Every structure is written in C-alpha cells, then in structure tokens.
C-alpha cells in the first residue's frame, strides 16, 4: 500500500501526463485521491498540473475543508464536484477532471459520446453522457453530475470539460485518456463521411466479454433495463430498449438509465 508521500508523487506524475498530452492548458484541471472516508489529497488551484511537486498537494476532509496545505497553496475550488462523486460512489478512490481537446469539443457542441465505434471504448466506457452546464466552483456542477454517477464512469461537462473516476488514480486517468481517444477517433471519422458503427450483435459480444472479465465500475452492460429484465442489453440503452422500462418498477435505477439515455439520444437526433 502506498504511503501519502508516494501518492503525492503519483499525483504529480499524472499531472505531467495530463499536461503533456494537452488535456489541460495553463492552470486548468484538478484531481484527487481518497485516503479514507475523512481524508482526501487534491491538487491545488492556480498552478500548472504539469509542474507540481509533492509539497503542492493539499489534504481536505469530506466537506472540502482544508486539513493540510503548505503556504501559498489551497485546494481547487472544484473540490465540491469530487466530493459528490465520492459520496455517491463508495467504490471510487480517485477523480480526474480535465479539458481534453476533442472530448471538450463534443461537450461544447452538446453531443454525448454514444456511438459504438471501437471495441476498447465499448468495453471500457460503454458511452459517455453530458451533464448540464454549471458555474465552476458552485454546487451547480455536482448537482448536474449526480444523476449519472450510478450509471457511468465518465461524464462530459457541458461547455466545460470531462470528468472520470475509478478505483485508483491511474485507472481514473486511463479512463480520461480513453475518453479523449474515443472522442478524437469519432471526430476524425466524422470528417471522412462518418463512422461505421459496430452492430448490435458485435456490441452484445463485447458487453458479455466485459461481464466475463468482471471489470469494476459502472457500465451500461450491467445496468441496461433489458439486462435487468433478463433480456440482451443494448448499447447505451439508446436504440432498442423502447418500452422495456415497463419490465422494471417505476423509480428504479433502470428507469433512470432509460430516461437519461433517451435524452442523450434525442440530442443526437436519433
């Protein structure tokens, strides 16, 4: 198990990766790591994440109050968003927020990432919805993100950026990296006539593969209303669920997934 200093060093390394890959500009972005239910390490505000050293890292409690911070450093004002993720997802140990270029382009355009275009994205992410715009540093963003936390491990933030979370800092970063790669491939394929999507059978096989692998986190393969009803699941619950929500009682997680995905598919005009 890593001690706090080792975790701080890892946070600095991830900061360099995020910065060097162009996922943030200047002092943008923030990420955190859960130590226990009452202590969290987080990046400071007003500094480039590509040039941090361990003494930059702050420690806060579950309410975002500062427990430890060296002179000249204070936690990101967006720590509220991180704390909402930890509160709603006990399995999450790390949260990464960045502004990856292609993913943020889709967020600005109001287009969720729901098209099944490559096996890795289907297995790792399923799809990526958009949370409504909220003013940074306010409770608007946590409130906008919350409806998606039980169903997805990554969310686009409308006109803002992206959020990814997982059971380790490296895994959360990898989800952000996968999200950006997915968005870039989708964007580039749109420039040459549009992507050739995987068909339903191909998606079903990938979903079953994910289940067999026992991958952690939340994913449409495990939460689709069809799957809950004992039927084959469908990619992002957007194309084939139709009235399948009748198989699940009103107010269940399946109901919420269906309503969320219906909205994102409407945004795509599908």
Beta strands, then each sheet from edge to edge (+ up, - down):
strand 1: 30-36
strand 2: 39-42
strand 3: 58-60
strand 4: 66-68
strand 5: 94-98
strand 6: 130-131
strand 7: 154-157
strand 8: 161-166
sheet 1: 4+ 3- 2+ 1- 5+ 8- 7+ 6+
end
